[in-house]
Amino acid sequence: MPMKLAIGDVVRLRKQHPCGGWEWEITRIGADIGLRCRTCGRRVLLPRSQVEKRIKAVLSPEQRSPAR
């Protein structure tokens, strides 16, 4: 069963992005998931199965760092 994700959710992935950021914002939902790095703004499109394996945590608004 697919993980419940929504546009605007912020997730922490298992590996750090080369820019040093850990947090990603979900920008697209479907068979592919669109993500935007909250540190550098880089956008990526990954298959849902890969994203679900890489997600470490879905962050609540209190846990999020301010977007740059």
PyMOL commands that set and color helices and strands:
alter all, ss='L'
color gray80, all
select helices_A, chain A and resi 48-54
alter helices_A, ss='H'
color red, helices_A
select strands_A, chain A and resi 10-13+23-28+32-37+43-47+55-59
alter strands_A, ss='S'
color yellow, strands_A
deselect
rebuild
show_as cartoon
